[in-house]
């Protein structure tokens, strides 16, 4: 059985794993010498391993269904000992211009599912409602008497999140004139105009690629609703509640340690347009090539590698003591 110290969890790759236009996985494969291939026909993408560093690289596939299924497949794979492995989700995301800029990297402990809920068409919502999407078991989007979460929100070891943030918060992230030009139109959002930086904030996962100021407001309200106001929405993607649901089940089975799970997302695109551009126009324009894609991939590798190098460089300690859980 192959021991694993770190699992790098990416969600997609454009084409080949090396040598062409990069996606999430390619930024890790060659730099981390992930050369030993393990076929994974029961998952979305083959696995790659470095026997010396004991890093395992995986690609979940896009969306919560693929991420949950592939993570479960890896977690139950008898070829790997994952009982002491740290899991690092490293993926691009939409980013709220109210909170951060494209290229910024965000550590998240609160993961909110943006698919599980009741929904009415916006043309049929009652007067006074801001949205037609609300929690199952509740009576309105603001009903305080929501049910106990059943996958709508997960809290992932905030101590480990804070440790990773402290380790990386002063890093200088990649920036360039093109990125600065993409930030400049956000005149009403000071944080959107800053050079990329490392932050902490809530994450929302939904399989629908949404965009615009009204959906942005919904995401903030929904994250605040499920976290009791402890955080709001910083980043959006499609997979992380599915990935962590699988990790939670695998933890119950003794296959992994859920307290060693980290989510790092970097902004490849804003989740709402700047002033003067419609939501539809900006979404379609950005879909042709996200203005922060390469910068976000570079930020993910820089920030994520800082944490990985600390873990591996002091493995005798971190193998036994999880930051945020165990006393040093």
SULFENWO-V220576 format. One record per residue. N is the residue number from 1. PHI is phi in whole degrees, 0 to 359 (999 if undefined). OMEGA is omega in whole degrees, -180 to 180 (* if undefined). Layout:
n: [N:N]
phi: [PHI:PHI]
omega: [OMEGA:OMEGA]
//
This chain:
n: [1:2:3:4:5:6:7:8:9:10:11:12:13:14:15:16:17:18:19:20:21:22:23:24:25:26:27:28:29:30:31:32:33:34:35:36:37:38:39:40:41:42:43:44:45:46:47:48:49:50:51:52:53:54:55:56:57:58:59:60:61:62:63:64:65:66:67:68:69:70:71:72:73:74:75:76:77:78:79:80:81:82:83:84:85:86:87:88:89:90:91:92:93:94:95:96:97:98:99:100:101:102:103:104:105:106:107:108:109:110:111:112:113:114:115:116:117:118:119:120:121:122:123:124:125:126:127:128:129:130:131:132:133:134:135:136:137:138:139:140:141:142:143:144:145:146:147:148:149:150:151:152:153:154:155:156:157:158:159:160:161:162:163:164:165:166:167:168:169:170:171:172:173:174:175:176:177:178:179:180:181:182:183:184:185:186:187:188:189:190:191:192:193:194:195:196:197:198:199:200:201:202:203:204:205:206:207:208:209:210:211:212:213:214:215:216:217:218:219:220:221:222:223:224:225:226:227:228:229:230:231:232:233:234:235:236:237:238:239:240:241:242:243:244:245:246:247:248:249:250:251:252:253:254:255:256:257:258:259:260:261:262:263:264:265:266:267:268:269:270:271:272:273:274:275:276:277:278:279:280:281:282:283:284:285:286:287:288:289:290:291:292:293:294:295:296:297:298:299:300:301:302:303:304:305:306:307:308:309:310:311:312:313:314:315:316:317:318:319:320:321:322:323:324:325:326:327:328]
phi: [999:272:287:236:263:221:254:269:257:250:249:202:221:292:217:286:280:212:90:233:299:280:248:295:288:300:293:253:300:287:301:259:50:273:252:272:267:239:298:226:294:266:222:278:201:298:262:227:225:245:291:282:278:63:266:245:253:222:234:281:93:272:105:295:296:293:294:293:294:291:297:296:298:292:296:263:290:289:281:231:262:252:292:243:284:269:252:242:286:227:217:283:201:287:229:284:295:290:245:200:251:299:91:288:246:235:271:234:252:268:244:249:272:267:251:283:174:276:210:249:302:303:282:238:285:297:301:95:276:273:209:261:256:208:292:301:90:262:249:192:297:248:299:285:268:282:287:298:302:234:112:287:209:234:251:255:16:297:294:292:302:293:298:295:296:299:289:239:296:260:293:269:271:301:211:201:300:295:293:298:294:290:282:303:292:276:296:266:228:304:292:289:265:285:302:306:212:263:219:238:182:286:235:240:245:212:282:269:279:260:199:118:296:290:291:297:296:300:299:297:297:290:293:298:299:279:259:56:78:286:204:237:277:250:231:228:205:240:243:292:289:291:299:287:301:296:299:300:295:294:297:299:273:78:273:220:247:296:288:258:259:230:240:234:236:236:284:267:201:280:268:211:280:284:303:91:235:287:300:296:298:290:300:293:293:293:295:285:167:297:296:251:300:296:299:292:295:295:297:302:292:297:290:298:293:300:289:299:296:295:298:289:291:230:297:304:278:287:298:256:237:269:305:87:238:257:292:287]
omega: [-176:179:-180:176:-180:170:174:-175:172:-173:-176:173:-175:-175:177:180:177:165:176:-179:-169:165:-175:-173:-176:180:-179:-169:-178:-179:-179:177:178:-169:-177:-173:172:180:179:-179:179:176:-173:-169:178:-179:178:-167:171:-173:-179:-178:-177:171:176:179:-178:175:-175:-164:-173:178:-176:-179:-180:-177:179:-177:-179:178:177:179:179:-177:-180:-176:-176:-179:-173:171:-176:-171:179:-176:168:180:179:170:-178:-175:176:-175:162:-177:-177:-180:175:-172:-172:-177:174:-174:178:-179:-173:173:-177:172:177:177:-177:179:-179:179:-177:-180:168:174:171:173:-176:-180:-177:-178:180:177:179:177:177:-176:175:-179:-179:-170:174:-180:179:-178:180:180:-178:-179:-178:-176:178:179:172:-176:175:-178:179:179:175:172:-174:177:-179:177:177:176:-179:177:179:179:180:-179:-170:-169:-178:178:172:-175:-178:178:177:-177:180:178:178:179:178:179:-168:-177:-176:-174:-177:-176:-176:-178:179:-177:-180:168:-178:-179:180:-176:171:178:-177:-180:175:-179:178:-175:173:178:-177:-179:173:-176:-179:177:177:177:177:-178:178:180:-176:177:177:-179:-175:179:-179:176:-177:177:171:-174:172:-175:178:174:-170:-163:-157:176:175:178:-177:175:177:178:179:178:180:175:179:-179:179:-178:-179:175:-175:180:-179:-176:-179:177:176:178:179:-173:175:-178:175:-178:173:-175:173:179:175:179:-180:179:-179:-179:-176:179:-177:179:-180:-179:176:179:-174:-174:-179:-172:-176:178:-180:178:177:179:179:-178:-179:-177:-180:-179:177:178:180:-179:176:179:-177:-179:179:-172:-180:178:-172:175:-177:-174:-179:177:180:180:-175:175:179:*]
//
